[in-house]
Each structure stands twice: as C-alpha cells, then as structure tokens.
Amino acid sequence: MIMITIYTKNNCPYCIRAKDLLNKRKLEYKEINISENPELLEEMLEKSQGMKTMPQIFIDEKHIGGCDDLYKYDEDVGFDMK
C-alpha cells in the first residue's frame, strides 16, 4: 500500500482539487494542514526543497509536487499500478 502525505492550507482550491482526486481514487492519505500546524512549515520546506506553494504532495516519501503534478502522476503512472 502506498503512503501519501499532502501538505495543505485552509481555503486553498488546489488543495481541495488534489484531495478530490485522491478521494475519487479511494486512496488513504495523511493531511498536514499548515494553517492549523504552522510549526510544520519548515518540515515541508525541507522535504520539498523549498517549494512554498500548496499543496505539496509526497508518495512513499518521494516529492511529487503540487496539484497539477499529482494529476500528471495519476495520468502517467496511475495509482492502480501500486
């Protein structure tokens, strides 16, 4: 089973769109909301090599990128392959 972590913030349309895709694929994920846990921002920046946009998504600890990158991953690799 794959492990998905998604860093989000409140009122972020791209975060909602990314979570919608994961929910549509019936995938479990760990959401870390930076708005509610600002102390975890540094952790996200370190893991994402300084990327500040939201969401930031990791699959099996590998940085995928943001919402568009998640959709591209789904199209190119597909979650059914895991």
PDB file of N, CA, C and O in Angstrom:
ATOM      1  N   MET A   1       0.833  -1.182   0.000  1.00  0.00           N
ATOM      2  CA  MET A   1       0.000   0.000   0.000  1.00  0.00           C
ATOM      3  C   MET A   1       0.879   1.247   0.000  1.00  0.00           C
ATOM      4  O   MET A   1       1.860   1.331   0.739  1.00  0.00           O
ATOM      5  N   ILE A   2       0.516   2.203  -0.831  1.00  0.00           N
ATOM      6  CA  ILE A   2       1.322   3.415  -0.909  1.00  0.00           C
ATOM      7  C   ILE A   2       0.980   4.360   0.239  1.00  0.00           C
ATOM      8  O   ILE A   2      -0.135   4.359   0.761  1.00  0.00           O
ATOM      9  N   MET A   3       1.974   5.165   0.615  1.00  0.00           N
ATOM     10  CA  MET A   3       1.783   6.156   1.665  1.00  0.00           C
ATOM     11  C   MET A   3       1.796   7.538   1.023  1.00  0.00           C
ATOM     12  O   MET A   3       2.782   7.932   0.400  1.00  0.00           O
ATOM     13  N   ILE A   4       0.709   8.263   1.175  1.00  0.00           N
ATOM     14  CA  ILE A   4       0.583   9.590   0.584  1.00  0.00           C
ATOM     15  C   ILE A   4       0.469  10.613   1.707  1.00  0.00           C
ATOM     16  O   ILE A   4      -0.337  10.465   2.626  1.00  0.00           O
ATOM     17  N   THR A   5       1.294  11.652   1.613  1.00  0.00           N
ATOM     18  CA  THR A   5       1.220  12.774   2.543  1.00  0.00           C
ATOM     19  C   THR A   5       0.980  14.025   1.724  1.00  0.00           C
ATOM     20  O   THR A   5       1.644  14.255   0.713  1.00  0.00           O
ATOM     21  N   ILE A   6       0.021  14.837   2.168  1.00  0.00           N
ATOM     22  CA  ILE A   6      -0.300  16.069   1.462  1.00  0.00           C
ATOM     23  C   ILE A   6      -0.304  17.224   2.458  1.00  0.00           C
ATOM     24  O   ILE A   6      -1.049  17.213   3.437  1.00  0.00           O
ATOM     25  N   TYR A   7       0.541  18.219   2.192  1.00  0.00           N
ATOM     26  CA  TYR A   7       0.572  19.436   2.998  1.00  0.00           C
ATOM     27  C   TYR A   7      -0.412  20.415   2.374  1.00  0.00           C
ATOM     28  O   TYR A   7      -0.351  20.692   1.176  1.00  0.00           O
ATOM     29  N   THR A   8      -1.322  20.938   3.194  1.00  0.00           N
ATOM     30  CA  THR A   8      -2.379  21.819   2.706  1.00  0.00           C
ATOM     31  C   THR A   8      -2.452  23.077   3.564  1.00  0.00           C
ATOM     32  O   THR A   8      -1.766  23.205   4.578  1.00  0.00           O
ATOM     33  N   LYS A   9      -3.307  24.004   3.125  1.00  0.00           N
ATOM     34  CA  LYS A   9      -3.659  25.160   3.949  1.00  0.00           C
ATOM     35  C   LYS A   9      -5.139  25.434   3.746  1.00  0.00           C
ATOM     36  O   LYS A   9      -5.738  24.970   2.775  1.00  0.00           O
ATOM     37  N   ASN A  10      -5.718  26.180   4.654  1.00  0.00           N
ATOM     38  CA  ASN A  10      -7.142  26.492   4.585  1.00  0.00           C
ATOM     39  C   ASN A  10      -7.477  27.308   3.337  1.00  0.00           C
ATOM     40  O   ASN A  10      -6.665  28.108   2.872  1.00  0.00           O
ATOM     41  N   ASN A  11      -8.667  27.099   2.807  1.00  0.00           N
ATOM     42  CA  ASN A  11      -9.204  27.867   1.676  1.00  0.00           C
ATOM     43  C   ASN A  11      -8.321  27.815   0.435  1.00  0.00           C
ATOM     44  O   ASN A  11      -8.213  28.801  -0.295  1.00  0.00           O
ATOM     45  N   CYS A  12      -7.701  26.689   0.199  1.00  0.00           N
ATOM     46  CA  CYS A  12      -6.804  26.511  -0.945  1.00  0.00           C
ATOM     47  C   CYS A  12      -7.513  25.662  -1.996  1.00  0.00           C
ATOM     48  O   CYS A  12      -7.707  24.465  -1.783  1.00  0.00           O
ATOM     49  N   PRO A  13      -7.905  26.254  -3.128  1.00  0.00           N
ATOM     50  CA  PRO A  13      -8.627  25.480  -4.143  1.00  0.00           C
ATOM     51  C   PRO A  13      -7.805  24.336  -4.734  1.00  0.00           C
ATOM     52  O   PRO A  13      -8.361  23.296  -5.088  1.00  0.00           O
ATOM     53  N   TYR A  14      -6.500  24.514  -4.844  1.00  0.00           N
ATOM     54  CA  TYR A  14      -5.658  23.446  -5.387  1.00  0.00           C
ATOM     55  C   TYR A  14      -5.553  22.277  -4.406  1.00  0.00           C
ATOM     56  O   TYR A  14      -5.464  21.118  -4.813  1.00  0.00           O
ATOM     57  N   CYS A  15      -5.565  22.595  -3.120  1.00  0.00           N
ATOM     58  CA  CYS A  15      -5.551  21.543  -2.095  1.00  0.00           C
ATOM     59  C   CYS A  15      -6.834  20.725  -2.172  1.00  0.00           C
ATOM     60  O   CYS A  15      -6.807  19.497  -2.096  1.00  0.00           O
ATOM     61  N   ILE A  16      -7.948  21.417  -2.321  1.00  0.00           N
ATOM     62  CA  ILE A  16      -9.244  20.741  -2.433  1.00  0.00           C
ATOM     63  C   ILE A  16      -9.267  19.860  -3.673  1.00  0.00           C
ATOM     64  O   ILE A  16      -9.736  18.723  -3.623  1.00  0.00           O
ATOM     65  N   ARG A  17      -8.764  20.381  -4.781  1.00  0.00           N
ATOM     66  CA  ARG A  17      -8.743  19.622  -6.041  1.00  0.00           C
ATOM     67  C   ARG A  17      -7.875  18.365  -5.914  1.00  0.00           C
ATOM     68  O   ARG A  17      -8.250  17.295  -6.394  1.00  0.00           O
ATOM     69  N   ALA A  18      -6.724  18.499  -5.270  1.00  0.00           N
ATOM     70  CA  ALA A  18      -5.832  17.346  -5.084  1.00  0.00           C
ATOM     71  C   ALA A  18      -6.489  16.297  -4.192  1.00  0.00           C
ATOM     72  O   ALA A  18      -6.442  15.105  -4.494  1.00  0.00           O
ATOM     73  N   LYS A  19      -7.096  16.734  -3.103  1.00  0.00           N
ATOM     74  CA  LYS A  19      -7.764  15.784  -2.203  1.00  0.00           C
ATOM     75  C   LYS A  19      -8.958  15.130  -2.894  1.00  0.00           C
ATOM     76  O   LYS A  19      -9.254  13.961  -2.648  1.00  0.00           O
ATOM     77  N   ASP A  20      -9.642  15.879  -3.756  1.00  0.00           N
ATOM     78  CA  ASP A  20     -10.756  15.300  -4.514  1.00  0.00           C
ATOM     79  C   ASP A  20     -10.283  14.138  -5.386  1.00  0.00           C
ATOM     80  O   ASP A  20     -10.954  13.110  -5.470  1.00  0.00           O
ATOM     81  N   LEU A  21      -9.125  14.302  -6.036  1.00  0.00           N
ATOM     82  CA  LEU A  21      -8.586  13.217  -6.863  1.00  0.00           C
ATOM     83  C   LEU A  21      -8.249  12.001  -5.999  1.00  0.00           C
ATOM     84  O   LEU A  21      -8.589  10.871  -6.351  1.00  0.00           O
ATOM     85  N   LEU A  22      -7.588  12.234  -4.884  1.00  0.00           N
ATOM     86  CA  LEU A  22      -7.226  11.120  -4.003  1.00  0.00           C
ATOM     87  C   LEU A  22      -8.467  10.411  -3.475  1.00  0.00           C
ATOM     88  O   LEU A  22      -8.502   9.183  -3.396  1.00  0.00           O
ATOM     89  N   ASN A  23      -9.476  11.184  -3.116  1.00  0.00           N
ATOM     90  CA  ASN A  23     -10.730  10.584  -2.639  1.00  0.00           C
ATOM     91  C   ASN A  23     -11.437   9.818  -3.750  1.00  0.00           C
ATOM     92  O   ASN A  23     -11.994   8.746  -3.516  1.00  0.00           O
ATOM     93  N   LYS A  24     -11.412  10.373  -4.959  1.00  0.00           N
ATOM     94  CA  LYS A  24     -12.029   9.701  -6.111  1.00  0.00           C
ATOM     95  C   LYS A  24     -11.358   8.353  -6.368  1.00  0.00           C
ATOM     96  O   LYS A  24     -12.021   7.385  -6.740  1.00  0.00           O
ATOM     97  N   ARG A  25     -10.045   8.296  -6.168  1.00  0.00           N
ATOM     98  CA  ARG A  25      -9.284   7.056  -6.369  1.00  0.00           C
ATOM     99  C   ARG A  25      -9.359   6.147  -5.138  1.00  0.00           C
ATOM    100  O   ARG A  25      -8.777   5.063  -5.115  1.00  0.00           O
ATOM    101  N   LYS A  26     -10.086   6.609  -4.118  1.00  0.00           N
ATOM    102  CA  LYS A  26     -10.254   5.854  -2.867  1.00  0.00           C
ATOM    103  C   LYS A  26      -8.908   5.547  -2.202  1.00  0.00           C
ATOM    104  O   LYS A  26      -8.677   4.445  -1.705  1.00  0.00           O
ATOM    105  N   LEU A  27      -8.032   6.550  -2.208  1.00  0.00           N
ATOM    106  CA  LEU A  27      -6.709   6.408  -1.613  1.00  0.00           C
ATOM    107  C   LEU A  27      -6.686   7.067  -0.242  1.00  0.00           C
ATOM    108  O   LEU A  27      -7.223   8.159  -0.057  1.00  0.00           O
ATOM    109  N   GLU A  28      -6.071   6.403   0.699  1.00  0.00           N
ATOM    110  CA  GLU A  28      -5.883   6.990   2.019  1.00  0.00           C
ATOM    111  C   GLU A  28      -4.667   7.903   1.967  1.00  0.00           C
ATOM    112  O   GLU A  28      -3.693   7.623   1.268  1.00  0.00           O
ATOM    113  N   TYR A  29      -4.737   8.990   2.708  1.00  0.00           N
ATOM    114  CA  TYR A  29      -3.618   9.920   2.747  1.00  0.00           C
ATOM    115  C   TYR A  29      -3.575  10.611   4.101  1.00  0.00           C
ATOM    116  O   TYR A  29      -4.576  10.700   4.813  1.00  0.00           O
ATOM    117  N   LYS A  30      -2.394  11.094   4.431  1.00  0.00           N
ATOM    118  CA  LYS A  30      -2.202  11.867   5.655  1.00  0.00           C
ATOM    119  C   LYS A  30      -2.168  13.334   5.252  1.00  0.00           C
ATOM    120  O   LYS A  30      -1.322  13.750   4.461  1.00  0.00           O
ATOM    121  N   GLU A  31      -3.088  14.109   5.799  1.00  0.00           N
ATOM    122  CA  GLU A  31      -3.128  15.544   5.512  1.00  0.00           C
ATOM    123  C   GLU A  31      -2.481  16.303   6.656  1.00  0.00           C
ATOM    124  O   GLU A  31      -2.802  16.089   7.825  1.00  0.00           O
ATOM    125  N   ILE A  32      -1.565  17.191   6.300  1.00  0.00           N
ATOM    126  CA  ILE A  32      -0.939  18.071   7.276  1.00  0.00           C
ATOM    127  C   ILE A  32      -1.321  19.492   6.889  1.00  0.00           C
ATOM    128  O   ILE A  32      -0.839  20.024   5.889  1.00  0.00           O
ATOM    129  N   ASN A  33      -2.188  20.100   7.686  1.00  0.00           N
ATOM    130  CA  ASN A  33      -2.687  21.439   7.393  1.00  0.00           C
ATOM    131  C   ASN A  33      -1.748  22.459   8.037  1.00  0.00           C
ATOM    132  O   ASN A  33      -1.669  22.568   9.260  1.00  0.00           O
ATOM    133  N   ILE A  34      -1.044  23.198   7.192  1.00  0.00           N
ATOM    134  CA  ILE A  34      -0.073  24.185   7.662  1.00  0.00           C
ATOM    135  C   ILE A  34      -0.767  25.353   8.362  1.00  0.00           C
ATOM    136  O   ILE A  34      -0.192  25.958   9.267  1.00  0.00           O
ATOM    137  N   SER A  35      -1.993  25.677   7.955  1.00  0.00           N
ATOM    138  CA  SER A  35      -2.738  26.756   8.621  1.00  0.00           C
ATOM    139  C   SER A  35      -2.988  26.415  10.087  1.00  0.00           C
ATOM    140  O   SER A  35      -2.969  27.292  10.950  1.00  0.00           O
ATOM    141  N   GLU A  36      -3.219  25.151  10.353  1.00  0.00           N
ATOM    142  CA  GLU A  36      -3.505  24.705  11.719  1.00  0.00           C
ATOM    143  C   GLU A  36      -2.252  24.238  12.456  1.00  0.00           C
ATOM    144  O   GLU A  36      -2.249  24.138  13.683  1.00  0.00           O
ATOM    145  N   ASN A  37      -1.187  23.954  11.703  1.00  0.00           N
ATOM    146  CA  ASN A  37       0.075  23.474  12.280  1.00  0.00           C
ATOM    147  C   ASN A  37       1.247  24.240  11.662  1.00  0.00           C
ATOM    148  O   ASN A  37       2.075  23.642  10.975  1.00  0.00           O
ATOM    149  N   PRO A  38       1.330  25.558  11.897  1.00  0.00           N
ATOM    150  CA  PRO A  38       2.374  26.357  11.238  1.00  0.00           C
ATOM    151  C   PRO A  38       3.792  25.913  11.583  1.00  0.00           C
ATOM    152  O   PRO A  38       4.730  26.190  10.836  1.00  0.00           O
ATOM    153  N   GLU A  39       3.948  25.230  12.702  1.00  0.00           N
ATOM    154  CA  GLU A  39       5.278  24.757  13.093  1.00  0.00           C
ATOM    155  C   GLU A  39       5.807  23.693  12.133  1.00  0.00           C
ATOM    156  O   GLU A  39       7.002  23.396  12.144  1.00  0.00           O
ATOM    157  N   LEU A  40       4.937  23.116  11.306  1.00  0.00           N
ATOM    158  CA  LEU A  40       5.358  22.082  10.355  1.00  0.00           C
ATOM    159  C   LEU A  40       5.726  22.648   8.981  1.00  0.00           C
ATOM    160  O   LEU A  40       6.077  21.895   8.072  1.00  0.00           O
ATOM    161  N   LEU A  41       5.646  23.971   8.830  1.00  0.00           N
ATOM    162  CA  LEU A  41       6.017  24.594   7.559  1.00  0.00           C
ATOM    163  C   LEU A  41       7.478  24.320   7.223  1.00  0.00           C
ATOM    164  O   LEU A  41       7.798  23.984   6.083  1.00  0.00           O
ATOM    165  N   GLU A  42       8.363  24.461   8.198  1.00  0.00           N
ATOM    166  CA  GLU A  42       9.789  24.219   7.952  1.00  0.00           C
ATOM    167  C   GLU A  42      10.040  22.787   7.494  1.00  0.00           C
ATOM    168  O   GLU A  42      10.862  22.550   6.608  1.00  0.00           O
ATOM    169  N   GLU A  43       9.340  21.839   8.092  1.00  0.00           N
ATOM    170  CA  GLU A  43       9.460  20.438   7.686  1.00  0.00           C
ATOM    171  C   GLU A  43       9.079  20.283   6.218  1.00  0.00           C
ATOM    172  O   GLU A  43       9.774  19.611   5.457  1.00  0.00           O
ATOM    173  N   MET A  44       7.965  20.911   5.824  1.00  0.00           N
ATOM    174  CA  MET A  44       7.511  20.827   4.440  1.00  0.00           C
ATOM    175  C   MET A  44       8.530  21.459   3.494  1.00  0.00           C
ATOM    176  O   MET A  44       8.845  20.892   2.448  1.00  0.00           O
ATOM    177  N   LEU A  45       9.044  22.631   3.860  1.00  0.00           N
ATOM    178  CA  LEU A  45      10.017  23.316   3.009  1.00  0.00           C
ATOM    179  C   LEU A  45      11.280  22.482   2.829  1.00  0.00           C
ATOM    180  O   LEU A  45      11.849  22.437   1.739  1.00  0.00           O
ATOM    181  N   GLU A  46      11.713  21.830   3.890  1.00  0.00           N
ATOM    182  CA  GLU A  46      12.905  20.983   3.805  1.00  0.00           C
ATOM    183  C   GLU A  46      12.657  19.789   2.889  1.00  0.00           C
ATOM    184  O   GLU A  46      13.483  19.477   2.032  1.00  0.00           O
ATOM    185  N   LYS A  47      11.525  19.128   3.071  1.00  0.00           N
ATOM    186  CA  LYS A  47      11.203  17.944   2.268  1.00  0.00           C
ATOM    187  C   LYS A  47      10.969  18.292   0.799  1.00  0.00           C
ATOM    188  O   LYS A  47      11.285  17.499  -0.088  1.00  0.00           O
ATOM    189  N   SER A  48      10.413  19.485   0.543  1.00  0.00           N
ATOM    190  CA  SER A  48      10.055  19.863  -0.831  1.00  0.00           C
ATOM    191  C   SER A  48      11.132  20.704  -1.503  1.00  0.00           C
ATOM    192  O   SER A  48      10.901  21.265  -2.574  1.00  0.00           O
ATOM    193  N   GLN A  49      12.293  20.795  -0.894  1.00  0.00           N
ATOM    194  CA  GLN A  49      13.414  21.573  -1.412  1.00  0.00           C
ATOM    195  C   GLN A  49      13.028  23.032  -1.620  1.00  0.00           C
ATOM    196  O   GLN A  49      13.388  23.649  -2.623  1.00  0.00           O
ATOM    197  N   GLY A  50      12.287  23.570  -0.650  1.00  0.00           N
ATOM    198  CA  GLY A  50      11.962  24.988  -0.647  1.00  0.00           C
ATOM    199  C   GLY A  50      10.691  25.399  -1.361  1.00  0.00           C
ATOM    200  O   GLY A  50      10.387  26.589  -1.435  1.00  0.00           O
ATOM    201  N   MET A  51       9.947  24.452  -1.884  1.00  0.00           N
ATOM    202  CA  MET A  51       8.695  24.786  -2.573  1.00  0.00           C
ATOM    203  C   MET A  51       7.685  25.306  -1.554  1.00  0.00           C
ATOM    204  O   MET A  51       7.414  24.652  -0.547  1.00  0.00           O
ATOM    205  N   LYS A  52       7.128  26.495  -1.825  1.00  0.00           N
ATOM    206  CA  LYS A  52       6.229  27.138  -0.869  1.00  0.00           C
ATOM    207  C   LYS A  52       4.764  27.051  -1.268  1.00  0.00           C
ATOM    208  O   LYS A  52       3.890  27.350  -0.454  1.00  0.00           O
ATOM    209  N   THR A  53       4.478  26.651  -2.492  1.00  0.00           N
ATOM    210  CA  THR A  53       3.088  26.593  -2.943  1.00  0.00           C
ATOM    211  C   THR A  53       2.369  25.418  -2.301  1.00  0.00           C
ATOM    212  O   THR A  53       2.989  24.448  -1.863  1.00  0.00           O
ATOM    213  N   MET A  54       1.075  25.526  -2.257  1.00  0.00           N
ATOM    214  CA  MET A  54       0.252  24.463  -1.676  1.00  0.00           C
ATOM    215  C   MET A  54      -0.667  23.895  -2.739  1.00  0.00           C
ATOM    216  O   MET A  54      -1.138  24.632  -3.606  1.00  0.00           O
ATOM    217  N   PRO A  55      -0.927  22.618  -2.686  1.00  0.00           N
ATOM    218  CA  PRO A  55      -0.408  21.643  -1.742  1.00  0.00           C
ATOM    219  C   PRO A  55       0.989  21.181  -2.154  1.00  0.00           C
ATOM    220  O   PRO A  55       1.433  21.439  -3.273  1.00  0.00           O
ATOM    221  N   GLN A  56       1.663  20.506  -1.252  1.00  0.00           N
ATOM    222  CA  GLN A  56       2.879  19.768  -1.566  1.00  0.00           C
ATOM    223  C   GLN A  56       2.572  18.314  -1.241  1.00  0.00           C
ATOM    224  O   GLN A  56       2.099  17.990  -0.152  1.00  0.00           O
ATOM    225  N   ILE A  57       2.850  17.445  -2.210  1.00  0.00           N
ATOM    226  CA  ILE A  57       2.412  16.054  -2.115  1.00  0.00           C
ATOM    227  C   ILE A  57       3.611  15.119  -2.198  1.00  0.00           C
ATOM    228  O   ILE A  57       4.522  15.307  -3.004  1.00  0.00           O
ATOM    229  N   PHE A  58       3.579  14.104  -1.337  1.00  0.00           N
ATOM    230  CA  PHE A  58       4.634  13.100  -1.279  1.00  0.00           C
ATOM    231  C   PHE A  58       4.003  11.721  -1.365  1.00  0.00           C
ATOM    232  O   PHE A  58       3.018  11.429  -0.686  1.00  0.00           O
ATOM    233  N   ILE A  59       4.582  10.880  -2.208  1.00  0.00           N
ATOM    234  CA  ILE A  59       4.131   9.496  -2.331  1.00  0.00           C
ATOM    235  C   ILE A  59       5.308   8.608  -1.954  1.00  0.00           C
ATOM    236  O   ILE A  59       6.365   8.657  -2.583  1.00  0.00           O
ATOM    237  N   ASP A  60       5.113   7.801  -0.925  1.00  0.00           N
ATOM    238  CA  ASP A  60       6.191   6.959  -0.385  1.00  0.00           C
ATOM    239  C   ASP A  60       7.448   7.789  -0.127  1.00  0.00           C
ATOM    240  O   ASP A  60       8.557   7.391  -0.485  1.00  0.00           O
ATOM    241  N   GLU A  61       7.252   8.951   0.504  1.00  0.00           N
ATOM    242  CA  GLU A  61       8.328   9.874   0.880  1.00  0.00           C
ATOM    243  C   GLU A  61       8.987  10.564  -0.316  1.00  0.00           C
ATOM    244  O   GLU A  61       9.906  11.358  -0.119  1.00  0.00           O
ATOM    245  N   LYS A  62       8.553  10.293  -1.536  1.00  0.00           N
ATOM    246  CA  LYS A  62       9.108  10.949  -2.725  1.00  0.00           C
ATOM    247  C   LYS A  62       8.259  12.175  -3.036  1.00  0.00           C
ATOM    248  O   LYS A  62       7.033  12.092  -3.108  1.00  0.00           O
ATOM    249  N   HIS A  63       8.924  13.312  -3.219  1.00  0.00           N
ATOM    250  CA  HIS A  63       8.216  14.556  -3.511  1.00  0.00           C
ATOM    251  C   HIS A  63       7.653  14.507  -4.932  1.00  0.00           C
ATOM    252  O   HIS A  63       8.393  14.350  -5.902  1.00  0.00           O
ATOM    253  N   ILE A  64       6.339  14.643  -5.034  1.00  0.00           N
ATOM    254  CA  ILE A  64       5.665  14.637  -6.332  1.00  0.00           C
ATOM    255  C   ILE A  64       5.496  16.060  -6.842  1.00  0.00           C
ATOM    256  O   ILE A  64       5.647  16.316  -8.037  1.00  0.00           O
ATOM    257  N   GLY A  65       5.183  16.988  -5.940  1.00  0.00           N
ATOM    258  CA  GLY A  65       4.957  18.381  -6.307  1.00  0.00           C
ATOM    259  C   GLY A  65       3.593  18.835  -5.839  1.00  0.00           C
ATOM    260  O   GLY A  65       3.136  18.466  -4.757  1.00  0.00           O
ATOM    261  N   GLY A  66       2.942  19.650  -6.676  1.00  0.00           N
ATOM    262  CA  GLY A  66       1.647  20.212  -6.324  1.00  0.00           C
ATOM    263  C   GLY A  66       0.490  19.487  -6.976  1.00  0.00           C
ATOM    264  O   GLY A  66       0.607  18.335  -7.394  1.00  0.00           O
ATOM    265  N   CYS A  67      -0.625  20.184  -7.054  1.00  0.00           N
ATOM    266  CA  CYS A  67      -1.863  19.595  -7.564  1.00  0.00           C
ATOM    267  C   CYS A  67      -1.723  19.134  -9.015  1.00  0.00           C
ATOM    268  O   CYS A  67      -2.076  18.001  -9.340  1.00  0.00           O
ATOM    269  N   ASP A  68      -1.213  20.004  -9.884  1.00  0.00           N
ATOM    270  CA  ASP A  68      -1.060  19.623 -11.291  1.00  0.00           C
ATOM    271  C   ASP A  68      -0.118  18.435 -11.438  1.00  0.00           C
ATOM    272  O   ASP A  68      -0.330  17.566 -12.284  1.00  0.00           O
ATOM    273  N   ASP A  69       0.915  18.402 -10.617  1.00  0.00           N
ATOM    274  CA  ASP A  69       1.864  17.284 -10.653  1.00  0.00           C
ATOM    275  C   ASP A  69       1.196  15.981 -10.222  1.00  0.00           C
ATOM    276  O   ASP A  69       1.508  14.914 -10.751  1.00  0.00           O
ATOM    277  N   LEU A  70       0.280  16.070  -9.264  1.00  0.00           N
ATOM    278  CA  LEU A  70      -0.455  14.887  -8.823  1.00  0.00           C
ATOM    279  C   LEU A  70      -1.327  14.345  -9.951  1.00  0.00           C
ATOM    280  O   LEU A  70      -1.377  13.135 -10.175  1.00  0.00           O
ATOM    281  N   TYR A  71      -2.011  15.237 -10.659  1.00  0.00           N
ATOM    282  CA  TYR A  71      -2.844  14.806 -11.783  1.00  0.00           C
ATOM    283  C   TYR A  71      -1.984  14.199 -12.886  1.00  0.00           C
ATOM    284  O   TYR A  71      -2.382  13.217 -13.513  1.00  0.00           O
ATOM    285  N   LYS A  72      -0.797  14.781 -13.130  1.00  0.00           N
ATOM    286  CA  LYS A  72       0.114  14.226 -14.137  1.00  0.00           C
ATOM    287  C   LYS A  72       0.614  12.850 -13.700  1.00  0.00           C
ATOM    288  O   LYS A  72       0.702  11.934 -14.517  1.00  0.00           O
ATOM    289  N   TYR A  73       0.938  12.703 -12.426  1.00  0.00           N
ATOM    290  CA  TYR A  73       1.364  11.412 -11.889  1.00  0.00           C
ATOM    291  C   TYR A  73       0.271  10.374 -12.103  1.00  0.00           C
ATOM    292  O   TYR A  73       0.544   9.252 -12.527  1.00  0.00           O
ATOM    293  N   ASP A  74      -0.948  10.750 -11.812  1.00  0.00           N
ATOM    294  CA  ASP A  74      -2.077   9.831 -11.979  1.00  0.00           C
ATOM    295  C   ASP A  74      -2.230   9.432 -13.446  1.00  0.00           C
ATOM    296  O   ASP A  74      -2.528   8.278 -13.755  1.00  0.00           O
ATOM    297  N   GLU A  75      -2.025  10.387 -14.338  1.00  0.00           N
ATOM    298  CA  GLU A  75      -2.151  10.113 -15.774  1.00  0.00           C
ATOM    299  C   GLU A  75      -0.991   9.259 -16.290  1.00  0.00           C
ATOM    300  O   GLU A  75      -1.202   8.316 -17.051  1.00  0.00           O
ATOM    301  N   ASP A  76       0.234   9.592 -15.874  1.00  0.00           N
ATOM    302  CA  ASP A  76       1.426   8.914 -16.395  1.00  0.00           C
ATOM    303  C   ASP A  76       1.683   7.556 -15.739  1.00  0.00           C
ATOM    304  O   ASP A  76       1.928   6.567 -16.428  1.00  0.00           O
ATOM    305  N   VAL A  77       1.628   7.514 -14.420  1.00  0.00           N
ATOM    306  CA  VAL A  77       1.952   6.299 -13.667  1.00  0.00           C
ATOM    307  C   VAL A  77       0.682   5.574 -13.264  1.00  0.00           C
ATOM    308  O   VAL A  77       0.564   4.358 -13.417  1.00  0.00           O
ATOM    309  N   GLY A  78      -0.252   6.334 -12.753  1.00  0.00           N
ATOM    310  CA  GLY A  78      -1.520   5.762 -12.310  1.00  0.00           C
ATOM    311  C   GLY A  78      -1.409   5.151 -10.932  1.00  0.00           C
ATOM    312  O   GLY A  78      -0.404   4.528 -10.591  1.00  0.00           O
ATOM    313  N   PHE A  79      -2.436   5.335 -10.156  1.00  0.00           N
ATOM    314  CA  PHE A  79      -2.448   4.780  -8.811  1.00  0.00           C
ATOM    315  C   PHE A  79      -2.830   3.312  -8.811  1.00  0.00           C
ATOM    316  O   PHE A  79      -2.589   2.614  -7.826  1.00  0.00           O
ATOM    317  N   ASP A  80      -3.420   2.829  -9.895  1.00  0.00           N
ATOM    318  CA  ASP A  80      -3.787   1.420  -9.983  1.00  0.00           C
ATOM    319  C   ASP A  80      -2.561   0.526 -10.105  1.00  0.00           C
ATOM    320  O   ASP A  80      -2.637  -0.680  -9.871  1.00  0.00           O
ATOM    321  N   MET A  81      -1.424   1.125 -10.473  1.00  0.00           N
ATOM    322  CA  MET A  81      -0.196   0.360 -10.678  1.00  0.00           C
ATOM    323  C   MET A  81       0.454  -0.036  -9.358  1.00  0.00           C
ATOM    324  O   MET A  81       1.254  -0.971  -9.325  1.00  0.00           O
ATOM    325  N   LYS A  82       0.129   0.651  -8.282  1.00  0.00           N
ATOM    326  CA  LYS A  82       0.779   0.410  -6.985  1.00  0.00           C
ATOM    327  C   LYS A  82       0.152  -0.764  -6.280  1.00  0.00           C
ATOM    328  O   LYS A  82       0.568  -1.115  -5.176  1.00  0.00           O
TER     329      LYS A  82
END
